[in-house]
Amino acid sequence: LGCAVAAGDDETSAINELVTKFGHWRQLAASGDLGTALAEMEARDSLSPTAKRLTRLRLLIVAGFPNETRTALESDPSLIADLAPDAALQVAALAEEADANDIASGLLLGALPELKSH
């Protein structure tokens, strides 16, 4: 699945749309057509800027560019700030795939207390 940040009804709709479209974008990126996948994703007005940035990073990993994803996660703290627990888990998985293990661990530890309370 792609990564998105859950914040409300509008964002929930965007997440549902993202999940539906991500399989197609993933196939494009895996087959070497990353540019088309990114262009289609960027054209979706219903996706928040954060959802787009995180999805772009996921597609980079699929296309074989984990270093670029790790660099982005390490250099832009806003990508991992104030995430809902479910989104933090998704981004932690993304970070782990990009060998950004410190970020992944921090996200998991931050999400754990709220996940335990549910």
Disulfide bonds with the S-S distance in Angstrom:
none
